[in-house]
Amino acid sequence: MKKIIYTENAPAPIGPYNQAVLVGNTLYTSGQIALNPQTMELVLDDIETETKQVMENMKAVLSAAEMTFENVVKTSIFIMNMEDFSRINTVYGAYFNEATAPARETVQVACLPKNVNIEISMIAIK
């Protein structure tokens, strides 16, 4: 049976999806972009700030499911420009213990929702 995870501390869904779905002990998150959850405005100052907002949104979703980044086993990162990878990786890496970091893929894409530069989704196990 699936349980819908929702928190006001992350951007509200803007379509027919949920922030995350918990099935048994596995959490599947929707992709997060750099929307400020209080204003629903995009945070696009620079790629570091944008990545930090995405990770803070994801942190809120994980917390709503009573999990942390330590529970994350897989991430998918979609970026507009692979030249931003090292700057994104620096911010992203600050949220994980390198010894227990999750599996990950990073893919450059042609376009993302609202023309953002990065979107991240995760799978976590409780």
Rosetta blueprint (number, residue, H / E / L):
1 M L
2 K E
3 K E
4 I E
5 I E
6 Y L
7 T L
8 E L
9 N L
10 A L
11 P L
12 A L
13 P L
14 I L
15 G L
16 P L
17 Y L
18 N L
19 Q L
20 A E
21 V E
22 L E
23 V E
24 G L
25 N L
26 T E
27 L E
28 Y E
29 T E
30 S L
31 G L
32 Q E
33 I L
34 A L
35 L E
36 N L
37 P L
38 Q L
39 T L
40 M L
41 E L
42 L E
43 V L
44 L L
45 D L
46 D L
47 I H
48 E H
49 T H
50 E H
51 T H
52 K H
53 Q H
54 V H
55 M H
56 E H
57 N H
58 M H
59 K H
60 A H
61 V H
62 L H
63 S H
64 A H
65 A L
66 E L
67 M L
68 T L
69 F H
70 E H
71 N H
72 V E
73 V E
74 K E
75 T E
76 S E
77 I E
78 F E
79 I E
80 M L
81 N L
82 M H
83 E H
84 D H
85 F H
86 S H
87 R H
88 I H
89 N H
90 T H
91 V H
92 Y H
93 G H
94 A L
95 Y L
96 F L
97 N L
98 E H
99 A H
100 T H
101 A L
102 P L
103 A E
104 R E
105 E E
106 T E
107 V E
108 Q E
109 V L
110 A L
111 C L
112 L L
113 P H
114 K H
115 N H
116 V L
117 N L
118 I E
119 E E
120 I E
121 S E
122 M E
123 I E
124 A E
125 I E
126 K L
